[in-house]
Amino acid sequence: MATPAERLAELGITLPSVATPAGSYVPARRTGSLVYTAGQLPLVDGKLAATGKVGEEVSPEEAAKLARICALNALAAIDNLVGIDAVTGIVKVVGFVASAAGFTAQAGVLNGASDLLGEVFGEAGRHARSAVGVAELPLAAPVEVELIVEVDGS
């Protein structure tokens, strides 16, 4: 099987620059064989790709694409810390969806992130996941995603 870096290249995906933290935290932190990322917003070139609540200003389909961007930003943070090819598996995805009243399709939105991880990591991309609807997210972002990944011991 291709390495994650090779798979990204095959998919025509270039990881973005690591987003500058908006507060007193780091983009990713390693402890033992796990790397935890901070929550990643759908930033493209330092700007939010969209704002608003899913089910009002943002469609569920657009939100799934934004969740994919969030996952790419999380992978960039991991790559910057340990190198993308050090990832041996995706352990968990946690996603938050700024949801309009009555919107209940958070799981479908988070499929945007989960599907990307499957494309890049294959079977090692299968993971546990939480998809949580919230009233508001930082900067009025529609989606936020964080990852927990397992990395090799070196």
N, C-alpha and C positions, 0 to 999 in steps of 0.2 A: 504494500500500500504506500502511496505517496505521503511524504511528510506534510504537516499542516502548511508550511511555507510553499511547498510545491503545489498543494491543492489550491491555496489562495491564488497562485499564479495561473493555474489551469482555469480557475473560475473568472480570471480577469479582475481580481480584487486586490487593491493596494490598501494596506492598513493606513488609516489617517494618523496624523500627528496626535500625540497624547494631549488630551484636553487639560488646560490649566485648571487646577482645583479652584472652586469658587469659595472655599473656606479653609479652615485649619485641619486639613487632612491630606493624605497622599492618594494618588490614583489607584495604587495596588500595593498589597503587603503580603509578603511570604512568611508563613510559619510552618516549619517542617516541610512536608511534601504538598502543602496546600497553598494556593494563592487566592486571596480574596480581593476583589475589586471594589472600589467605591461605586456608588450608584452613578451610572453614566446616562447622560441626557442625549437626545438626538442632535448633537452639534455637528455641523458641517462647516469647515473653515472658521471655527470659533463662534459660529452663530447658530441659534436654534433653527432647525429646518421647518418647524411649525410651532404654533402655540394654540392653546385652547383645550377644551374638554372633548374627549372622544364621545361621539354620539350627538354632539352639537356642532362645534366648528370643525372638528376633525372626524373624518369617516373611519370606520373600523379598518377598512382596507389601507387607508393612508397610515393609520396608527401602526399596523403590522409592519409597514415599510420603515416607519420610524423606530420600531423596536429592533429591526435589523441593524439600523444605523447605531443604535445604542450598543448592541452586541459587538459590532465592529470596533466601537470606541473602547469597549472593555477589553477586547482582544489586543488592541493597540497598547493599552496600559500593561497587560500581561507581557506582551512582546518586549516592551521597553524594560521591564523588570527582570525577566528570566529568559526571554527568547521564545517565540511561538512554538518552536520545535521541541521545547522542553515539556510541553503539555502532553500528558499521557491520557487524560480524560477530563470531561466536563462533569463535575459532581452535582452542582445545583445552579439553577437560574432563578433569580427572584426578580419579579417585574411588578412595577406599580403603574397603574393606568388612571390618569385624571379622568374621571367618569362623570358624564352627565347623569342627572337623576334618571333612574330606571335602566341605565345601561348595564348589561350583565354578561357581555361577551369578552371579558378580560382575557380569558384563555385563548381565544382566537387571535387577539392582538399579540399576545406573547409568542404565538406560533412563528411570527416573523423572526424573532431571535432564535428560537429553538430550531427552526428549519435551517437557518444559516449555519448553526453549530453542527448540525447533521451533515450538511454539504461539505464543511471543512474537515471535520474529524471522523466522519463515518460512524461506525459502531461506538467508538470512544466518545462521540458527541452526545450519546443518549444520557439523559440526566433527570434528576428530580427537579420539580419546579413549583413555585408559588406564583400565582397571578392575582394581584390584589387591586381592587378598585379603591381609589382615594378621591377626596374632594379637591385637592390642589397639589401641585408639585412645584419645585423650585423654578423660578423664572417663567411660570405658566406653561411649562413643558407638558405635552400630552402623555409622555411615557418616560419611564426611568427603568434601567435594567442593571443588575449587578450579577457577577459570576463568582462561583467558587470552583476552582479547577485543581486537579492533581497534576503535579509535575514530577519529573524524574529526580532521583536523589542527588545528582551531581551538582 
